[in-house]
């Protein structure tokens, strides 16, 4: 499997996008990195063309791609959705972004897309993985426009996120917030009540806030999709692909922005990219506004 080339992450001179090496992360992570189990964040990193992964992650990724060969393209489309949706929110006055389940940071992440439109935008990144936390803090050592924080917390415990000092340092819940759940809810099982998690987060948001969400789906080919999802069973988190209707129901309490829930989401008519021509997409994305 040949991963799609990653965007340039810098030349190693210590500036904002110099990705730390895995040995740096191992030396400074608050908990020991288990290299015997495939890790979802590192699998994503590999499929996106990154270098922050181990042999066990690459083997798991290759097995998944053997079942769903075009999955890496869907992951690139998801990154395109992230950038477009963040810019959409920033153009409409949103100046604070709560990004939960950010994964290992790479070029083109939330604060970069937001700062293209609003250099004063503030971003609170949240992930439950200490590896991600170390990467994120290393990337942000030189500051930059706007304020950005990284918090280790789990989406399954919304109260911990909403009360986190690092989150509250940059997020004022008295003003509209862009809540970002990009490619994270498919790692929440049905019995963990993903809709209740969203409802608890929604309740903390004022009117005018937005939900920016994407989610994996097996709709393109249910049998193939379910077989591919099985490849995640031995990873640090299982994949739970869902149908269009199941994903649409997660936007309960939000008014969907046109064109609604789509495989290709581009309401601002931004310039077309080659990925916009992809037909077989394993997921959907949309933006909703809280009335």
TIDRENMI-899263 format. One record per residue: y, z, x of N, C-alpha, C, CB in turn. Coordinates in steps of 0.2 Angstrom, whole numbers, padded with zeros to 4 digits, always signed. Glycine has a CB too. Layout:
<pts>
YZXYZXYZXYZX/...
</pts>
This chain:
<pts>
-0006+0000+0004+0000+0000+0000+0006+0000+0004+0000+0006-0005/+0011-0005+0003+0017-0005+0007+0023-0002+0002+0019-0012+0009/+0025+0004+0003+0031+0006-0001+0037+0002-0001+0032+0013+0001/+0041+0002-0006+0047-0001-0006+0052+0002-0001+0050-0001-0013/+0055-0002+0003+0059+0001+0008+0065+0006+0005+0063-0005+0012/+0066+0011+0009+0071+0016+0006+0078+0014+0009+0069+0023+0009/+0083+0017+0005+0089+0015+0007+0091+0019+0014+0094+0017+0002/+0096+0017+0017+0097+0020+0024+0100+0027+0023+0103+0016+0027/+0096+0031+0026+0098+0039+0025+0102+0041+0031+0092+0043+0025/+0105+0037+0035+0109+0039+0041+0105+0038+0048+0110+0047+0040/+0109+0040+0053+0107+0038+0060+0105+0045+0064+0111+0034+0063/+0104+0050+0060+0102+0056+0064+0107+0060+0067+0097+0055+0068/+0114+0059+0066+0119+0062+0069+0122+0068+0066+0125+0057+0070/+0118+0071+0061+0120+0077+0058+0125+0077+0053+0123+0082+0063/+0126+0071+0050+0131+0070+0045+0127+0071+0038+0135+0063+0045/+0131+0070+0033+0128+0072+0026+0122+0069+0025+0133+0070+0021/+0120+0063+0027+0113+0060+0024+0108+0060+0030+0114+0054+0021/+0109+0064+0035+0103+0065+0040+0098+0069+0037+0106+0068+0047/+0092+0065+0035+0087+0069+0032+0083+0073+0038+0082+0064+0029/+0082+0079+0036+0078+0084+0041+0071+0081+0042+0078+0091+0039/+0068+0082+0048+0061+0080+0049+0057+0085+0046+0060+0079+0057/+0051+0083+0045+0046+0088+0042+0045+0094+0046+0039+0085+0041/+0045+0093+0053+0044+0099+0057+0050+0104+0056+0043+0097+0065/+0056+0101+0055+0062+0106+0054+0061+0110+0048+0068+0102+0054/+0058+0106+0042+0057+0110+0036+0052+0115+0037+0055+0105+0031/+0046+0113+0040+0041+0118+0041+0043+0125+0045+0035+0115+0045/+0048+0124+0050+0050+0129+0054+0055+0134+0050+0054+0127+0060/+0058+0131+0044+0063+0135+0041+0062+0136+0034+0070+0131+0041/+0056+0133+0031+0055+0134+0024+0053+0142+0023+0049+0130+0022/+0055+0144+0017+0054+0151+0015+0047+0153+0014+0058+0153+0010/+0043+0148+0012+0035+0149+0012+0032+0143+0016+0033+0149+0004/+0026+0145+0018+0022+0140+0022+0020+0134+0018+0015+0143+0024/+0021+0128+0021+0020+0122+0018+0012+0120+0018+0023+0116+0021/+0009+0119+0012+0002+0118+0012+0001+0111+0012-0001+0121+0005/-0002+0108+0018-0003+0101+0019-0010+0099+0017-0002+0100+0026/-0014+0103+0014-0020+0101+0011-0020+0099+0004-0025+0107+0012/-0015+0100+0001-0014+0098-0006-0008+0093-0007-0013+0104-0011/-0010+0087-0011-0004+0083-0012+0001+0086-0016-0007+0076-0015/+0007+0084-0014+0013+0087-0017+0017+0082-0021+0018+0091-0012/+0019+0083-0027+0022+0078-0031+0029+0076-0028+0024+0081-0038/+0033+0080-0025+0039+0078-0022+0038+0073-0016+0044+0084-0020/+0033+0075-0012+0031+0071-0006+0028+0065-0008+0027+0075-0001/+0024+0064-0014+0021+0058-0016+0027+0054-0018+0016+0060-0022/+0032+0056-0022+0037+0052-0024+0041+0050-0018+0042+0056-0029/+0042+0054-0013+0046+0052-0007+0042+0046-0004+0046+0058-0002/+0036+0046-0003+0032+0041+0000+0032+0034-0004+0024+0043+0001/+0031+0035-0011+0032+0029-0015+0039+0026-0015+0030+0031-0022/+0044+0030-0014+0051+0027-0013+0052+0025-0006+0056+0032-0015/+0047+0025-0002+0049+0022+0005+0051+0028+0010+0053+0017+0005/+0051+0034+0008+0053+0039+0012+0048+0041+0018+0055+0045+0008/+0050+0046+0022+0046+0048+0028+0044+0055+0028+0050+0046+0034/+0046+0059+0022+0045+0066+0022+0039+0067+0018+0051+0069+0019/+0033+0065+0021+0027+0066+0017+0021+0067+0023+0025+0060+0013/+0015+0069+0020+0010+0070+0025+0004+0065+0023+0007+0077+0024/-0001+0065+0027-0007+0060+0026-0010+0062+0019-0012+0061+0031/-0010+0068+0017-0014+0070+0010-0009+0067+0005-0014+0077+0010/-0003+0067+0005+0002+0064+0000+0001+0056+0000+0009+0066+0002/+0001+0053+0006+0000+0046+0006-0007+0044+0003+0001+0044+0013/-0012+0048+0004-0019+0046+0002-0018+0046-0006-0024+0050+0004/-0016+0052-0009-0015+0052-0016-0011+0047-0019-0012+0059-0018/-0005+0045-0016-0001+0040-0018-0004+0033-0018+0005+0040-0014/-0008+0032-0013-0012+0025-0013-0017+0025-0018-0015+0025-0006/-0020+0030-0020-0025+0030-0025-0022+0029-0032-0029+0037-0025/-0016+0032-0033-0013+0031-0039-0010+0024-0040-0007+0036-0040/-0008+0021-0034-0005+0014-0035-0011+0009-0035-0001+0013-0028/-0017+0011-0033-0023+0007-0034-0024+0006-0041-0029+0010-0031/-0022+0011-0046-0023+0010-0053-0017+0007-0056-0025+0017-0056/-0011+0009-0054-0005+0006-0056-0001+0003-0051+0000+0012-0060/-0002-0003-0049+0001-0006-0043+0009-0007-0043-0002-0013-0042/+0011-0007-0049+0019-0008-0050+0022-0001-0051+0020-0013-0056/+0019+0004-0050+0022+0011-0051+0028+0012-0046+0017+0016-0050/+0028+0010-0040+0034+0011-0035+0040+0007-0038+0032+0008-0028/+0039+0002-0041+0045-0002-0044+0048+0002-0050+0043-0009-0047/+0043+0005-0054+0046+0010-0059+0050+0015-0056+0040+0012-0063/+0048+0018-0051+0051+0024-0048+0058+0021-0045+0047+0027-0042/+0059+0015-0043+0065+0013-0041+0069+0012-0047+0064+0006-0037/+0067+0009-0052+0070+0009-0058+0073+0015-0061+0066+0005-0064/+0069+0021-0060+0071+0027-0062+0077+0029-0057+0066+0032-0061/+0077+0028-0051+0083+0029-0047+0089+0025-0049+0082+0028-0039/+0088+0019-0052+0094+0015-0054+0096+0018-0061+0091+0008-0056/+0092+0021-0065+0094+0025-0071+0098+0031-0069+0088+0027-0075/+0096+0034-0064+0100+0040-0062+0107+0038-0060+0096+0044-0056/+0108+0033-0056+0114+0031-0054+0119+0029-0060+0114+0026-0048/+0116+0025-0064+0120+0022-0069+0122+0027-0074+0116+0017-0073/+0117+0032-0076+0118+0037-0081+0124+0042-0078+0112+0041-0083/+0123+0044-0072+0128+0048-0069+0135+0045-0069+0126+0050-0062/+0135+0039-0067+0142+0035-0067+0145+0035-0074+0141+0028-0064/+0140+0034-0079+0142+0033-0086+0145+0040-0088+0136+0032-0091/+0142+0046-0087+0145+0052-0088+0151+0053-0085+0140+0058-0087/+0152+0052-0079+0158+0053-0075+0164+0049-0078+0157+0051-0067/+0163+0043-0080+0168+0038-0082+0171+0041-0089+0165+0031-0084/+0167+0045-0092+0169+0048-0099+0171+0055-0098+0163+0048-0104/+0173+0057-0092+0176+0064-0091+0172+0069-0089+0179+0065-0097/+0165+0068-0088+0161+0074-0086+0162+0075-0079+0153+0072-0087/+0163+0081-0077+0165+0083-0070+0160+0088-0067+0172+0086-0069/+0154+0090-0071+0150+0095-0068+0143+0093-0071+0151+0102-0071/+0138+0093-0066+0131+0090-0067+0126+0095-0065+0130+0083-0063/+0122+0097-0069+0116+0101-0068+0110+0097-0068+0116+0107-0074/+0108+0096-0061+0102+0092-0060+0096+0096-0059+0103+0087-0054/+0091+0096-0063+0085+0100-0063+0079+0096-0061+0084+0104-0070/+0076+0098-0056+0070+0094-0053+0072+0088-0049+0066+0092-0059/+0077+0090-0045+0080+0084-0041+0075+0081-0036+0085+0087-0037/+0070+0085-0033+0065+0082-0028+0069+0081-0022+0063+0075-0031/+0065+0079-0017+0067+0078-0010+0073+0073-0010+0062+0075-0005/+0079+0076-0008+0085+0071-0008+0085+0065-0004+0091+0075-0006/+0088+0060-0007+0088+0054-0003+0095+0050-0004+0082+0049-0005/+0097+0045-0001+0103+0042-0002+0103+0039-0009+0104+0036+0003/+0109+0039-0012+0110+0037-0019+0109+0043-0024+0106+0032-0021/+0109+0049-0022+0107+0055-0026+0113+0056-0031+0105+0061-0022/+0113+0062-0035+0118+0063-0040+0125+0064-0038+0115+0069-0044/+0126+0068-0033+0133+0069-0031+0136+0063-0028+0133+0075-0026/+0132+0058-0025+0135+0052-0022+0137+0048-0028+0130+0048-0018/+0133+0047-0033+0135+0043-0039+0141+0046-0043+0129+0042-0044/+0141+0052-0043+0146+0055-0047+0153+0055-0043+0145+0063-0048/+0152+0055-0037+0159+0055-0032+0161+0048-0032+0157+0058-0026/+0157+0043-0033+0160+0036-0034+0165+0035-0039+0154+0031-0035/+0165+0039-0044+0169+0039-0050+0174+0045-0050+0166+0039-0057/+0172+0051-0048+0176+0057-0048+0174+0061-0042+0174+0061-0055/+0178+0060-0037+0177+0064-0031+0177+0072-0031+0182+0062-0025/+0180+0074-0037+0180+0081-0038+0174+0084-0042+0187+0083-0042/+0169+0080-0044+0164+0082-0048+0159+0087-0044+0159+0075-0050/+0157+0092-0048+0153+0097-0045+0146+0096-0047+0156+0104-0047/+0141+0098-0043+0134+0097-0044+0130+0103-0042+0131+0090-0041/+0126+0105-0047+0121+0110-0046+0114+0107-0046+0122+0116-0051/+0111+0107-0040+0104+0105-0039+0099+0110-0040+0103+0101-0033/+0094+0109-0044+0089+0114-0045+0082+0111-0044+0090+0118-0052/+0078+0115-0040+0071+0113-0040+0066+0119-0038+0070+0107-0034/+0060+0119-0040+0056+0125-0039+0052+0124-0032+0051+0125-0044/+0053+0119-0028+0050+0118-0022+0054+0120-0016+0048+0111-0021/+0052+0125-0012+0056+0127-0006+0057+0122-0001+0052+0133-0003/+0052+0117-0001+0053+0111+0003+0060+0107+0001+0047+0106+0003/+0060+0106-0005+0066+0103-0008+0073+0107-0006+0066+0101-0015/+0072+0113-0007+0078+0117-0006+0080+0117+0002+0076+0125-0007/+0076+0117+0006+0078+0116+0013+0081+0110+0015+0071+0118+0018/+0077+0104+0012+0080+0098+0013+0087+0097+0011+0076+0092+0010/+0088+0100+0004+0095+0099+0001+0100+0103+0005+0094+0102-0006/+0099+0109+0007+0104+0113+0011+0105+0109+0017+0102+0120+0012/+0100+0106+0021+0102+0103+0027+0106+0097+0026+0095+0101+0030/+0105+0093+0021+0109+0088+0019+0117+0089+0018+0106+0084+0013/+0118+0095+0015+0125+0097+0013+0128+0101+0018+0124+0100+0007/+0126+0101+0025+0129+0105+0029+0137+0104+0031+0126+0105+0036/+0139+0097+0030+0146+0096+0031+0150+0096+0025+0146+0089+0035/+0148+0099+0020+0152+0099+0014+0153+0092+0011+0159+0102+0016/+0159+0090+0010+0161+0084+0007+0165+0085+0000+0154+0080+0005/+0167+0079-0003+0171+0080-0009+0167+0084-0015+0173+0073-0011/+0170+0087-0019+0167+0091-0024+0163+0097-0021+0162+0086-0028/+0160+0100-0026+0156+0106-0023+0149+0105-0026+0159+0113-0026/+0144+0106-0021+0137+0105-0023+0133+0112-0020+0134+0099-0019/+0128+0114-0025+0124+0119-0023+0117+0117-0024+0126+0126-0027/+0112+0121-0021+0105+0120-0022+0102+0127-0024+0102+0117-0015/+0098+0127-0029+0095+0133-0031+0087+0132-0032+0098+0135-0038/+0083+0137-0030+0076+0137-0031+0075+0140-0037+0072+0140-0025/+0073+0136-0042+0071+0139-0049+0066+0134-0053+0077+0141-0053/+0063+0137-0058+0058+0133-0061+0061+0131-0068+0051+0136-0062/+0060+0124-0070+0062+0122-0077+0059+0126-0082+0060+0115-0077/+0053+0128-0081+0049+0132-0086+0052+0139-0088+0042+0134-0084/+0057+0141-0084+0061+0147-0085+0069+0146-0085+0060+0152-0079/+0071+0143-0091+0078+0141-0091+0083+0146-0090+0079+0138-0098/+0081+0153-0092+0085+0158-0092+0087+0159-0084+0082+0165-0094/+0082+0158-0080+0083+0159-0073+0088+0154-0070+0077+0159-0069/+0088+0148-0073+0093+0143-0071+0100+0144-0073+0090+0136-0073/+0100+0146-0080+0107+0147-0083+0110+0153-0080+0106+0148-0090/+0107+0158-0077+0110+0164-0074+0110+0164-0067+0106+0170-0077/+0108+0158-0064+0108+0158-0056+0115+0158-0054+0105+0152-0054/+0117+0163-0049+0123+0163-0046+0125+0156-0043+0124+0168-0040/+0120+0153-0040+0122+0146-0036+0124+0141-0042+0116+0144-0032/+0121+0141-0047+0122+0137-0053+0129+0139-0056+0117+0137-0058/+0130+0145-0057+0137+0147-0060+0143+0146-0055+0136+0154-0062/+0141+0145-0049+0146+0144-0044+0150+0138-0045+0144+0144-0037/+0146+0133-0048+0149+0126-0049+0149+0124-0056+0146+0121-0045/+0145+0127-0060+0145+0125-0067+0148+0130-0072+0138+0124-0070/+0153+0128-0076+0157+0132-0081+0154+0129-0088+0165+0131-0080/+0150+0134-0091+0147+0132-0097+0152+0132-0103+0141+0136-0099/+0158+0133-0101+0164+0133-0106+0166+0126-0107+0169+0137-0105/+0164+0121-0102+0166+0114-0102+0160+0110-0102+0171+0113-0096/+0161+0103-0105+0155+0099-0105+0152+0098-0098+0158+0092-0107/+0145+0098-0099+0140+0098-0093+0136+0092-0094+0136+0104-0092/+0134+0088-0089+0129+0083-0089+0122+0087-0087+0130+0077-0085/+0118+0088-0092+0111+0091-0090+0107+0085-0088+0108+0095-0096/+0104+0085-0082+0100+0080-0080+0092+0082-0079+0102+0078-0073/+0088+0079-0083+0081+0080-0083+0078+0073-0081+0078+0083-0089/+0079+0071-0075+0077+0064-0073+0070+0065-0070+0082+0061-0068/+0065+0062-0073+0058+0061-0070+0055+0068-0069+0058+0057-0064/+0056+0073-0073+0054+0080-0072+0049+0082-0078+0060+0085-0071/+0051+0080-0084+0048+0083-0090+0040+0081-0090+0051+0081-0096/+0039+0075-0087+0032+0073-0087+0027+0077-0083+0031+0066-0085/+0030+0082-0079+0026+0087-0075+0026+0094-0079+0029+0088-0068/+0028+0094-0085+0028+0100-0090+0022+0098-0095+0035+0101-0093/+0017+0102-0096+0012+0101-0100+0014+0103-0107+0006+0105-0098/+0010+0100-0112+0012+0101-0119+0012+0108-0121+0007+0097-0124/+0007+0112-0118+0007+0119-0120+0012+0123-0116+0000+0122-0118/+0016+0120-0112+0022+0123-0109+0028+0122-0113+0023+0121-0102/+0027+0119-0119+0033+0118-0123+0039+0114-0121+0035+0124-0127/+0039+0108-0118+0045+0105-0115+0050+0105-0120+0043+0098-0113/+0049+0103-0127+0055+0103-0132+0058+0110-0132+0052+0101-0138/+0055+0115-0132+0058+0122-0132+0062+0123-0126+0052+0127-0133/+0060+0121-0120+0063+0121-0114+0070+0118-0115+0059+0119-0108/+0070+0112-0117+0076+0108-0118+0081+0111-0123+0074+0101-0121/+0078+0114-0129+0082+0117-0134+0085+0123-0131+0077+0119-0140/+0082+0127-0127+0085+0133-0124+0091+0131-0119+0080+0137-0120/+0090+0125-0115+0095+0123-0111+0101+0120-0115+0093+0118-0106/+0099+0116-0121+0104+0113-0125+0109+0119-0128+0101+0109-0131/+0106+0124-0130+0110+0130-0133+0115+0132-0129+0105+0135-0135/+0114+0132-0122+0119+0134-0117+0125+0129-0116+0116+0136-0111/+0124+0123-0119+0129+0118-0117+0134+0117-0123+0126+0111-0117/+0141+0117-0121+0146+0116-0126+0146+0109-0129+0153+0117-0123/+0149+0108-0135+0150+0101-0138+0153+0096-0133+0154+0102-0144/+0150+0090-0133+0153+0085-0128+0149+0084-0122+0160+0086-0126/+0144+0089-0121+0139+0089-0115+0134+0083-0116+0136+0096-0114/+0131+0081-0111+0126+0076-0111+0120+0077-0108+0129+0069-0107/+0114+0074-0111+0108+0075-0108+0106+0068-0105+0102+0077-0114/+0105+0068-0099+0103+0062-0095+0095+0063-0093+0107+0061-0088/+0091+0059-0097+0084+0061-0096+0080+0054-0095+0081+0065-0102/+0075+0054-0091+0070+0049-0090+0063+0052-0090+0071+0045-0084/+0058+0048-0092+0051+0051-0093+0046+0046-0092+0051+0055-0100/+0041+0047-0089+0035+0043-0088+0032+0041-0095+0030+0045-0083/+0029+0035-0096+0026+0033-0102+0020+0029-0100+0031+0030-0107/+0015+0029-0104+0009+0025-0104+0009+0019-0108+0002+0029-0105/+0015+0018-0112+0015+0013-0117+0014+0006-0114+0022+0013-0120/+0016+0004-0108+0015-0002-0105+0007-0004-0105+0017-0003-0098/+0003+0000-0104-0004-0001-0105-0008+0006-0105-0007-0005-0098/-0009+0009-0111-0011+0016-0112-0017+0017-0107-0013+0017-0119/-0022+0013-0107-0028+0015-0103-0027+0015-0096-0034+0009-0105/-0023+0010-0093-0021+0010-0086-0017+0016-0085-0018+0003-0085/-0012+0017-0089-0007+0023-0088-0011+0030-0088-0002+0023-0093/-0016+0031-0092-0019+0037-0092-0024+0038-0086-0023+0038-0098/-0027+0032-0084-0031+0032-0078-0026+0034-0072-0034+0025-0077/-0020+0031-0071-0016+0032-0066-0013+0040-0066-0010+0028-0066/-0012+0042-0072-0010+0049-0072-0015+0054-0070-0008+0051-0080/-0022+0052-0071-0027+0056-0068-0027+0057-0061-0034+0053-0070/-0024+0052-0057-0023+0053-0050-0019+0059-0048-0020+0046-0047/-0015+0062-0052-0011+0067-0051-0014+0074-0052-0004+0067-0055/-0020+0074-0054-0023+0080-0056-0024+0085-0050-0030+0079-0059/-0025+0082-0044-0026+0087-0038-0020+0088-0035-0031+0084-0034/-0014+0086-0037-0008+0087-0034-0005+0093-0036-0003+0081-0036/+0001+0095-0034+0004+0101-0035+0006+0102-0042+0010+0103-0031/+0007+0096-0046+0009+0096-0053+0006+0090-0056+0016+0096-0054/+0003+0091-0062-0001+0085-0065+0005+0081-0069-0006+0088-0070/+0003+0075-0070+0007+0070-0073+0005+0070-0081+0006+0063-0070/+0010+0070-0085+0009+0070-0092+0013+0064-0095+0011+0077-0095/+0010+0058-0095+0014+0053-0098+0014+0054-0105+0010+0046-0096/+0019+0051-0109+0020+0052-0116+0022+0045-0119+0025+0058-0117/+0022+0045-0125+0023+0039-0129+0031+0039-0130+0020+0039-0136/+0033+0033-0132+0040+0032-0134+0043+0037-0139+0042+0025-0137/+0039+0038-0145+0040+0043-0150+0041+0050-0147+0036+0042-0156/+0036+0052-0143+0036+0059-0140+0042+0060-0136+0030+0060-0136/+0044+0055-0132+0050+0056-0128+0056+0056-0132+0050+0050-0123/+0057+0051-0137+0062+0051-0141+0064+0058-0145+0062+0046-0147/+0058+0061-0147+0059+0068-0150+0062+0073-0146+0052+0070-0152/+0062+0072-0139+0064+0077-0134+0072+0077-0134+0062+0076-0127/+0075+0072-0138+0082+0071-0138+0085+0074-0145+0084+0064-0138/+0081+0078-0148+0083+0082-0154+0089+0086-0152+0077+0086-0157/+0094+0086-0157+0100+0089-0156+0105+0086-0152+0099+0096-0152/+0104+0080-0150+0108+0075-0146+0109+0069-0150+0106+0074-0138/+0115+0066-0149+0116+0059-0152+0115+0054-0147+0123+0058-0155/+0110+0049-0148+0109+0045-0142+0115+0040-0141+0102+0041-0144/+0116+0038-0135+0121+0033-0133+0117+0026-0134+0124+0034-0126/+0121+0021-0136+0118+0015-0137+0117+0012-0129+0123+0010-0140/+0111+0009-0128+0106+0006-0132+0101+0010-0134+0104+0000-0129/+0101+0017-0134+0096+0021-0135+0091+0022-0130+0092+0019-0141/+0085+0024-0131+0079+0025-0126+0076+0018-0124+0074+0030-0129/+0077+0017-0118+0075+0010-0115+0072+0011-0109+0081+0006-0115/+0068+0005-0107+0065+0005-0100+0070+0003-0095+0059+0000-0100/+0075-0001-0098+0081-0004-0094+0087-0001-0097+0081-0011-0093/+0091+0003-0094+0096+0007-0098+0103+0005-0094+0096+0014-0098/+0107+0001-0097+0113-0001-0094+0119-0002-0099+0112-0008-0090/+0122+0004-0102+0127+0003-0107+0133+0001-0105+0127+0010-0111/+0135+0002-0099+0142+0000-0096+0142-0007-0093+0144+0004-0090/+0136-0011-0095+0135-0018-0092+0137-0018-0085+0140-0022-0096/+0134-0014-0081+0135-0014-0074+0132-0021-0071+0132-0008-0070/+0134-0023-0065+0130-0029-0063+0123-0029-0063+0133-0030-0056/+0120-0034-0065+0112-0034-0065+0110-0034-0058+0110-0041-0069/+0104-0030-0057+0100-0030-0051+0093-0033-0052+0100-0023-0049/+0090-0035-0046+0083-0038-0047+0079-0034-0051+0080-0039-0040/+0079-0027-0051+0075-0022-0055+0076-0023-0062+0076-0015-0053/+0082-0026-0064+0083-0027-0072+0078-0032-0075+0090-0029-0073/+0075-0036-0070+0071-0041-0073+0063-0039-0073+0071-0048-0068/+0062-0033-0071+0055-0031-0071+0053-0030-0078+0054-0024-0067/+0047-0032-0080+0044-0032-0087+0040-0026-0088+0040-0038-0088/+0035-0024-0083+0031-0019-0084+0033-0012-0082+0024-0021-0081/+0036-0008-0086+0039-0002-0084+0036+0004-0087+0047-0002-0086/+0034+0009-0082+0030+0015-0085+0035+0021-0086+0025+0017-0079/+0040+0020-0091+0044+0025-0093+0050+0023-0096+0046+0029-0087/+0054+0028-0099+0060+0026-0102+0066+0031-0100+0059+0027-0110/+0072+0029-0101+0077+0033-0100+0083+0033-0105+0080+0032-0093/+0087+0038-0106+0092+0038-0111+0097+0043-0110+0089+0038-0118/+0103+0043-0113+0108+0048-0113+0110+0050-0120+0114+0045-0109/+0110+0056-0121+0112+0059-0127+0118+0064-0127+0106+0063-0131/+0122+0064-0132+0128+0068-0132+0127+0074-0137+0134+0064-0134/+0129+0080-0135+0128+0085-0140+0135+0085-0144+0128+0092-0136/+0134+0085-0151+0139+0085-0155+0144+0091-0155+0137+0084-0163/
</pts>
